Amino acid sequence: MSEERNNTVVVGALMLIAGGILGAGTALLFAPQSGRKTRRDIGKYVRKTRNEAEEMVEDFSDKVSDVVENLNDRTQEILGKGKEISLDVKKDLLKAFEEGKERLEKEKARLAKMLS
């Protein structure tokens, strides 16, 4: 559920940035200044926004990598516990077989005495 919330936050942030870009671009186009200055301001804004977007993508990529790494660690943990449980079950089964074998031997000896 938290991954879904993180995705929603990222999408919301990207939409906010896109809206800011469109709004700022529109404002700059209609601003009362020279075309050269407006183009320069747009260029600065585009570079700034591109850098911020690259940082957001890098942060998102880092978060995804962290989630994958955490998932891998948890998977290894679960596999290790599964192996331990499997080994314990095998030991318990062998013990039960040995106890059953001992009981059968005792019963066989008792029956042999009765028949003798």
Summary of the structure (lengths in Angstrom):
residues: 116
radius of gyration: 35.3
end to end distance: 73.6
largest distance: 121.2
contacts: 239
relative contact order: 0.05
helix: 94%
strand: 0%
